[in-house]
């Protein structure tokens, strides 16, 4: 705003000089004209950035349908996001490998049915349904399967020399009942391995659902929509098993047959929301022989080494290409919902670059990802940036136009006065 204000002061001062002599534009008229021009520009930029976004009514339910029965050793969180003529169902479950499942229906009356006696059985199928099943348009799940640690003895940040992996299906997970927030549509799920490395450490998933478009203030400030949910993943306090330990995260997606996965990278020229980051990665799902996107997992290639993100604590991350897998991941949510030969693919997310500090320097690492339906959200210039750009581009034009008008009026005035002798 100081740039904008400074530009207006300089221009307004110049106009006062132009209008202060002769019979052309007056000192009051010229600045008034310029202020009106800037007002129009800023109003236009405001309208471009402040449109009314689509909203959903979001409600949360923990362990749906489980009334007086003994609570299971895991939790199932159901999020219902009701639209005008459709419904999104999100599920977060800690049975086996933690997973988030998205189900999109074309009905506002669709509901969840959980067969708890079947669901609690290890590797059981068919324990979870969204009905009516004919209303289901799209389903996809993101599963966190393994945490990979490697000894980067050469400080190249190339994943190799892996230590025995941490299987997240074996973790002991916290009770969601103590962390679920029904007002802000959020919940935190934390797990621990039974080894001594996790005696003071944890691996956590901070889940959030949204009623409308927006973004968090904390970096990386991903743009979310009412059709997406967010997971902030962090690893904290874990004792590294090597002096040069770095980590990678193994992820898998599961969808119905007839879909294929790919990772797209979208470039942009503005790093206003995530300083130094000019791209976003999108693990999208499309029907076979089609380029249309039905669902996405989206992230910016950046992680942070401290709980409060700062630029000096940022570290890049990279992903492998998706690989088709023959078997679905070991998640109770997946086996309960997907019963008809689902399609599974997996990637690794590797954190840090060569010469970056090792995990043991802070014993903290966080990364944020969105999972959603439809086309992924796309960053654009904010109203403030648009306004500053408009002023920067239009200020020279305004000076030229007003200056030209002044010159024309002055020349015409001189012609009307004619030749005046000095003495």
Helices and strands as residue ranges (DSSP letters): H 2-19, H 27-49, E 57-62, E 76-82, E 87-93, E 99-105, E 111-114, H 116-119, E 128-131, G 133-135, E 136-151, E 166-167, G 168-170, E 172-173, G 176-178, E 186-192, G 196-198, E 202-209, E 214-215, E 223-224, E 228-236, E 245-255, E 259-267, E 279-287, E 293-299, E 302-304, G 311-313, E 314-319, E 323-325, H 332-337, E 343-351, G 359-361, E 364-373, H 383-417
